Amino acid sequence: MTQATQEKTLDQLREQAQSLSKSIQAAFGADEAQAKAGLEKATLAAQQIQTKLAETAAEHDAERKKRLAEAVAQFAETAAKGSAAIKARGADLKAKTLEMDAAAKTALNKLTDAVAVQRAKG
């Protein structure tokens, strides 16, 4: 994979991560059934980003691999928190959704860091 292709892939994943964060936040204003449906989609999206990032990380040098691995782990945590939120009810649903949102934001920050390293090493 060329450097330009790697950068494009990371940019696309970053955009997907931003959309993921927005979809989690949208669940706050929805009723419980809609929130759970939205969280199911967000959890699946987190898993897909995690998988694609893991595949992409294999093509990078050690420092970038480390940063991408941190992002992969954080997206795995986001998906796990999403699974927990889907099973929750009432006030617990809101609390678990907040936890998922925080994990998604951390994942996005880690991915942003990995993209910045990619650009700096360019």
NUMI-589739 format. One record per residue (C-alpha): residue in three letters; x, y, z; residue number from 1. Coordinates in pm, 1 decimal. Layout:
N
<site><res>ALA</res><east>X</east><north>Y</north><up>Z</up><n>NUM</n></site>
...
This chain:
122
<site><res>MET</res><east>0.0</east><north>0.0</north><up>0.0</up><n>1</n></site>
<site><res>THR</res><east>146.6</east><north>336.6</north><up>-98.4</up><n>2</n></site>
<site><res>GLN</res><east>184.1</east><north>624.3</north><up>143.9</up><n>3</n></site>
<site><res>ALA</res><east>-95.9</east><north>814.3</north><up>-33.4</up><n>4</n></site>
<site><res>THR</res><east>-325.7</east><north>512.3</north><up>-8.3</up><n>5</n></site>
<site><res>GLN</res><east>-241.7</east><north>468.0</north><up>360.3</up><n>6</n></site>
<site><res>GLU</res><east>-319.2</east><north>833.5</north><up>427.6</up><n>7</n></site>
<site><res>LYS</res><east>-646.9</east><north>812.5</north><up>236.1</up><n>8</n></site>
<site><res>THR</res><east>-749.0</east><north>499.3</north><up>428.5</up><n>9</n></site>
<site><res>LEU</res><east>-668.9</east><north>660.9</north><up>763.1</up><n>10</n></site>
<site><res>ASP</res><east>-858.1</east><north>975.7</north><up>663.3</up><n>11</n></site>
<site><res>GLN</res><east>-1163.4</east><north>767.4</north><up>569.3</up><n>12</n></site>
<site><res>LEU</res><east>-1148.1</east><north>578.3</north><up>897.9</up><n>13</n></site>
<site><res>ARG</res><east>-1118.9</east><north>905.3</north><up>1086.9</up><n>14</n></site>
<site><res>GLU</res><east>-1430.8</east><north>1036.2</north><up>909.3</up><n>15</n></site>
<site><res>GLN</res><east>-1612.9</east><north>714.4</north><up>1001.0</up><n>16</n></site>
<site><res>ALA</res><east>-1503.0</east><north>758.5</north><up>1362.2</up><n>17</n></site>
<site><res>GLN</res><east>-1639.9</east><north>1113.9</north><up>1364.4</up><n>18</n></site>
<site><res>SER</res><east>-1972.6</east><north>984.9</north><up>1230.7</up><n>19</n></site>
<site><res>LEU</res><east>-1968.8</east><north>714.0</north><up>1496.9</up><n>20</n></site>
<site><res>SER</res><east>-1933.3</east><north>974.2</north><up>1768.5</up><n>21</n></site>
<site><res>LYS</res><east>-2222.4</east><north>1176.9</north><up>1625.5</up><n>22</n></site>
<site><res>SER</res><east>-2448.4</east><north>870.8</north><up>1608.5</up><n>23</n></site>
<site><res>ILE</res><east>-2377.1</east><north>787.4</north><up>1973.4</up><n>24</n></site>
<site><res>GLN</res><east>-2461.2</east><north>1143.3</north><up>2073.7</up><n>25</n></site>
<site><res>ALA</res><east>-2787.2</east><north>1121.9</north><up>1875.0</up><n>26</n></site>
<site><res>ALA</res><east>-2893.8</east><north>831.1</north><up>2095.4</up><n>27</n></site>
<site><res>PHE</res><east>-2922.4</east><north>1069.1</north><up>2392.4</up><n>28</n></site>
<site><res>GLY</res><east>-3224.5</east><north>1245.2</north><up>2248.8</up><n>29</n></site>
<site><res>ALA</res><east>-3406.9</east><north>931.4</north><up>2139.8</up><n>30</n></site>
<site><res>ASP</res><east>-3653.0</east><north>712.5</north><up>2323.1</up><n>31</n></site>
<site><res>GLU</res><east>-3516.7</east><north>384.8</north><up>2459.1</up><n>32</n></site>
<site><res>ALA</res><east>-3603.2</east><north>169.4</north><up>2155.0</up><n>33</n></site>
<site><res>GLN</res><east>-3456.1</east><north>421.1</north><up>1910.6</up><n>34</n></site>
<site><res>ALA</res><east>-3150.2</east><north>467.5</north><up>2130.5</up><n>35</n></site>
<site><res>LYS</res><east>-3084.6</east><north>94.5</north><up>2138.6</up><n>36</n></site>
<site><res>ALA</res><east>-3125.6</east><north>65.6</north><up>1761.3</up><n>37</n></site>
<site><res>GLY</res><east>-2883.0</east><north>353.6</north><up>1712.8</up><n>38</n></site>
<site><res>LEU</res><east>-2637.4</east><north>203.9</north><up>1959.2</up><n>39</n></site>
<site><res>GLU</res><east>-2650.9</east><north>-131.2</north><up>1779.2</up><n>40</n></site>
<site><res>LYS</res><east>-2550.0</east><north>44.0</north><up>1456.0</up><n>41</n></site>
<site><res>ALA</res><east>-2280.9</east><north>242.6</north><up>1636.5</up><n>42</n></site>
<site><res>THR</res><east>-2142.3</east><north>-73.5</north><up>1797.6</up><n>43</n></site>
<site><res>LEU</res><east>-2123.5</east><north>-243.7</north><up>1458.6</up><n>44</n></site>
<site><res>ALA</res><east>-1953.0</east><north>64.0</north><up>1313.5</up><n>45</n></site>
<site><res>ALA</res><east>-1695.3</east><north>61.3</north><up>1595.7</up><n>46</n></site>
<site><res>GLN</res><east>-1623.3</east><north>-305.9</north><up>1525.6</up><n>47</n></site>
<site><res>GLN</res><east>-1582.3</east><north>-236.2</north><up>1153.6</up><n>48</n></site>
<site><res>ILE</res><east>-1345.7</east><north>55.1</north><up>1217.9</up><n>49</n></site>
<site><res>GLN</res><east>-1149.5</east><north>-162.0</north><up>1461.0</up><n>50</n></site>
<site><res>THR</res><east>-1111.3</east><north>-438.5</north><up>1199.5</up><n>51</n></site>
<site><res>LYS</res><east>-1008.2</east><north>-204.0</north><up>919.8</up><n>52</n></site>
<site><res>LEU</res><east>-759.6</east><north>-23.8</north><up>1144.9</up><n>53</n></site>
<site><res>ALA</res><east>-603.7</east><north>-354.3</north><up>1248.3</up><n>54</n></site>
<site><res>GLU</res><east>-561.5</east><north>-447.8</north><up>882.0</up><n>55</n></site>
<site><res>THR</res><east>-414.9</east><north>-106.9</north><up>802.9</up><n>56</n></site>
<site><res>ALA</res><east>-174.6</east><north>-115.6</north><up>1098.5</up><n>57</n></site>
<site><res>ALA</res><east>1.7</east><north>-418.6</north><up>954.9</up><n>58</n></site>
<site><res>GLU</res><east>137.9</east><north>-201.2</north><up>673.4</up><n>59</n></site>
<site><res>HIS</res><east>305.4</east><north>63.0</north><up>891.7</up><n>60</n></site>
<site><res>ASP</res><east>637.2</east><north>101.4</north><up>1069.4</up><n>61</n></site>
<site><res>ALA</res><east>676.5</east><north>28.9</north><up>1440.9</up><n>62</n></site>
<site><res>GLU</res><east>581.7</east><north>371.4</north><up>1576.4</up><n>63</n></site>
<site><res>ARG</res><east>271.9</east><north>400.7</north><up>1360.1</up><n>64</n></site>
<site><res>LYS</res><east>176.9</east><north>40.8</north><up>1437.5</up><n>65</n></site>
<site><res>LYS</res><east>191.6</east><north>122.4</north><up>1807.7</up><n>66</n></site>
<site><res>ARG</res><east>-33.2</east><north>426.2</north><up>1769.9</up><n>67</n></site>
<site><res>LEU</res><east>-273.8</east><north>240.5</north><up>1543.3</up><n>68</n></site>
<site><res>ALA</res><east>-281.5</east><north>-51.5</north><up>1787.7</up><n>69</n></site>
<site><res>GLU</res><east>-382.6</east><north>192.3</north><up>2062.8</up><n>70</n></site>
<site><res>ALA</res><east>-665.2</east><north>318.2</north><up>1841.1</up><n>71</n></site>
<site><res>VAL</res><east>-770.9</east><north>-39.4</north><up>1756.6</up><n>72</n></site>
<site><res>ALA</res><east>-786.8</east><north>-124.5</north><up>2127.4</up><n>73</n></site>
<site><res>GLN</res><east>-992.3</east><north>186.3</north><up>2197.7</up><n>74</n></site>
<site><res>PHE</res><east>-1241.9</east><north>103.1</north><up>1921.3</up><n>75</n></site>
<site><res>ALA</res><east>-1269.6</east><north>-247.7</north><up>2072.0</up><n>76</n></site>
<site><res>GLU</res><east>-1348.8</east><north>-84.7</north><up>2406.5</up><n>77</n></site>
<site><res>THR</res><east>-1604.6</east><north>140.2</north><up>2237.5</up><n>78</n></site>
<site><res>ALA</res><east>-1775.5</east><north>-163.9</north><up>2084.8</up><n>79</n></site>
<site><res>ALA</res><east>-1774.0</east><north>-343.3</north><up>2421.1</up><n>80</n></site>
<site><res>LYS</res><east>-1928.8</east><north>-42.3</north><up>2592.7</up><n>81</n></site>
<site><res>GLY</res><east>-2185.9</east><north>-28.3</north><up>2313.2</up><n>82</n></site>
<site><res>SER</res><east>-2279.0</east><north>-391.1</north><up>2373.8</up><n>83</n></site>
<site><res>ALA</res><east>-2324.4</east><north>-313.9</north><up>2742.3</up><n>84</n></site>
<site><res>ALA</res><east>-2535.7</east><north>-7.1</north><up>2662.6</up><n>85</n></site>
<site><res>ILE</res><east>-2764.6</east><north>-207.0</north><up>2434.1</up><n>86</n></site>
<site><res>LYS</res><east>-2842.6</east><north>-441.1</north><up>2724.0</up><n>87</n></site>
<site><res>ALA</res><east>-2911.3</east><north>-154.8</north><up>2966.7</up><n>88</n></site>
<site><res>ARG</res><east>-3244.4</east><north>9.2</north><up>3049.7</up><n>89</n></site>
<site><res>GLY</res><east>-3357.7</east><north>345.5</north><up>3179.1</up><n>90</n></site>
<site><res>ALA</res><east>-3099.8</east><north>556.0</north><up>3360.9</up><n>91</n></site>
<site><res>ASP</res><east>-2841.7</east><north>280.4</north><up>3321.2</up><n>92</n></site>
<site><res>LEU</res><east>-2884.4</east><north>307.2</north><up>2942.4</up><n>93</n></site>
<site><res>LYS</res><east>-2797.0</east><north>674.7</north><up>2957.0</up><n>94</n></site>
<site><res>ALA</res><east>-2494.0</east><north>611.6</north><up>3178.9</up><n>95</n></site>
<site><res>LYS</res><east>-2367.9</east><north>331.4</north><up>2954.2</up><n>96</n></site>
<site><res>THR</res><east>-2424.8</east><north>548.6</north><up>2647.0</up><n>97</n></site>
<site><res>LEU</res><east>-2214.1</east><north>822.5</north><up>2808.0</up><n>98</n></site>
<site><res>GLU</res><east>-1938.2</east><north>567.0</north><up>2869.1</up><n>99</n></site>
<site><res>MET</res><east>-1955.2</east><north>455.3</north><up>2505.6</up><n>100</n></site>
<site><res>ASP</res><east>-1943.2</east><north>817.0</north><up>2391.2</up><n>101</n></site>
<site><res>ALA</res><east>-1634.1</east><north>885.6</north><up>2603.5</up><n>102</n></site>
<site><res>ALA</res><east>-1463.9</east><north>573.7</north><up>2465.6</up><n>103</n></site>
<site><res>ALA</res><east>-1549.7</east><north>676.0</north><up>2108.4</up><n>104</n></site>
<site><res>LYS</res><east>-1403.0</east><north>1021.7</north><up>2163.3</up><n>105</n></site>
<site><res>THR</res><east>-1084.1</east><north>870.2</north><up>2304.2</up><n>106</n></site>
<site><res>ALA</res><east>-1067.4</east><north>633.3</north><up>2006.6</up><n>107</n></site>
<site><res>LEU</res><east>-1109.3</east><north>924.1</north><up>1766.9</up><n>108</n></site>
<site><res>ASN</res><east>-829.2</east><north>1113.4</north><up>1943.9</up><n>109</n></site>
<site><res>LYS</res><east>-598.6</east><north>811.4</north><up>1920.7</up><n>110</n></site>
<site><res>LEU</res><east>-678.5</east><north>772.0</north><up>1552.1</up><n>111</n></site>
<site><res>THR</res><east>-616.2</east><north>1144.1</north><up>1499.1</up><n>112</n></site>
<site><res>ASP</res><east>-277.2</east><north>1103.3</north><up>1668.2</up><n>113</n></site>
<site><res>ALA</res><east>-194.6</east><north>811.6</north><up>1437.8</up><n>114</n></site>
<site><res>VAL</res><east>-291.4</east><north>1020.8</north><up>1134.2</up><n>115</n></site>
<site><res>ALA</res><east>-71.8</east><north>1307.0</north><up>1258.0</up><n>116</n></site>
<site><res>VAL</res><east>224.3</east><north>1068.8</north><up>1292.3</up><n>117</n></site>
<site><res>GLN</res><east>154.0</east><north>939.3</north><up>942.6</up><n>118</n></site>
<site><res>ARG</res><east>162.7</east><north>1294.5</north><up>806.2</up><n>119</n></site>
<site><res>ALA</res><east>475.5</east><north>1391.9</north><up>1002.8</up><n>120</n></site>
<site><res>LYS</res><east>669.2</east><north>1087.6</north><up>884.0</up><n>121</n></site>
<site><res>GLY</res><east>535.8</east><north>1140.4</north><up>529.0</up><n>122</n></site>
